[in-house]
């Protein structure tokens, strides 16, 4: 290996060339990197890889055998890889590299700064207290000097400008133009992570914040794997279910229009004569319902279901809505666009995944993965020789409330598999009233059935209710709230309206403040629940790889997980999932006495799972 000194930040770069993974392992080991030690990483397919270690030394390799190199380091050293963001995770996932530990700078930034849409330039500026308004942009020209905005001299080969900002051509992708640049970019990622770690250490619970950063980063890597693997789908069953709902695949646009009209006719056959209302217009549907004697405030499904037996038009309208949803969102076009078929006629449903929804931190997915109608769940089937291990967390949000509030009475209630039963006994109400009361307290419901138990809840569970109310008050004041894992959840301000008198403006401001309060109290719990769920999922992923199980997570749905596993490994995977829940609770929960439960089953189709 050749040793050369590079300019900028005083980094030293070692060029590997043909020496490959063994030389990299040797070099990292000589720099003191062991299990869990930080190693900066930047990769670009067809260019090579760059690595960095604390202290300012980097190494790069122009080989394209990325998977082999990273596998060698994973096997022999097991470091915590540090990279800028999802692009690196996607490359590693595509190469089949099962990374064990990572620190995703962008994901950790979302956690610490309370933002979602971000990039390396914004992250770097925030970490170094540089105004976002001063960020340089590629191609912008200063009208007086006709030089690129933000360009303030220095070496163009240095990724950091003399003014402290990232050089825009680097941040916009120029970091991957050569192995040498990859090495420097890896060094910058490591530098950014070190600043993030110091900021995490300044949070009230530094250990928990750092642990959340680790879990969130691993969850983002899991999202890259979810995108790569897809959700197994029985194409023949999917075709049949769609045909049952909307008819065979249309042969032409005219045929599609004819079938749409036939679905409408099935509803309008129950309507009195006079005009042809548009069933896709809420106003037309409300008017139609008035014509058959139902003056309803809206046409939401739950409201219509209350009257489904009162008139055949309402029952037909509910059936029509299910078919319309499949026809417009989950029909044949959806299958063609998002499902990749194999030679056996099986398929995988692929969508884009993110570990954070931009608010309280829940995992999200596109292509209908998080909104698949129950009617289509039978099509989600394990491939031949495989099974699903399915698990659904039980009453996760009230159990999380018990953990984050430390309320002794609510903690005691979590010992029961059905938490609402002991709560109902303590409040002297029915189980349903207890459930509505607890959920209403977390979602901000203070009237109707939700409010019936609220007074008693405040008396019997004062610590839990005070925790929720404190979050609501912060929200009403437009102050951010922080989850137990230190995720910042930002609030919004009052909209300025000039119209109306002072009383009207004051009333609007109160309404906005109340909405913030409801949002804040729920975000406190929902965000913590999302963090716990992700800690559980990544714990199973890590333990599953360590045990050599042929098992991959293929769906994460809020508090529900679906694992595709070889039939022979299904019993062990089910046991491991339960054990991982206990481990995640031990690591995550600030109250060890809180009991978390999950219903774990082995099934062949998603529709066979309970719940």
Secondary structure, DSSP 8 states (H G I E B T S, - for coil): -EEEE-SSTT-EEEE-GGGHHHHHHHHHHHTT--TT-EEEEEEETTTEEEEEETTTEEEEE--S-HHHHHHHHHHHT--EEEESSHHHHHHHHHTT----EEEEHHHHHHHHH--SS--HHHHHHHHTT--GGG---TT-B-TTT-SBTT---S-TTSSB-TTSSB-HHHHTTGGGSSHHHHHHHHHHHHHHHHHHHHHHHTSSSHHHHHHHHHHHHHHHHHHHHHHHH-EEEEHHHHHHHHHHHH-S--SSHHHHHHHHHHHHHHHHTTS-SS----TT-HHHHHHHHHHTT---S---HHHHHTTTTT-HHHHHHHHHHHHHHHHHHSSHHHHHHHEEE-TTSEEEE---EES--SSS---EESTTTTT--GGGGGG-B--TTEEEEEEEESSHHHHHHHHHH--HHHHHHTTSSSHHHHHHHHHTS-HHHHHHHHHHHHHT--SHHHHHTHHHHHHH-HHHHHHHHHHHHHHHTT--EE-TT--EE---------SS-HHHHHHHHHHHHHHHHHHHHHHHHHHHHHHHHHHHHHHHHHHHHHTT--EEEEEEETTEEEEEEEGGGHHHHHHHHHHHHHHHHHHH-S-TT----EEEEEESBGGGS--
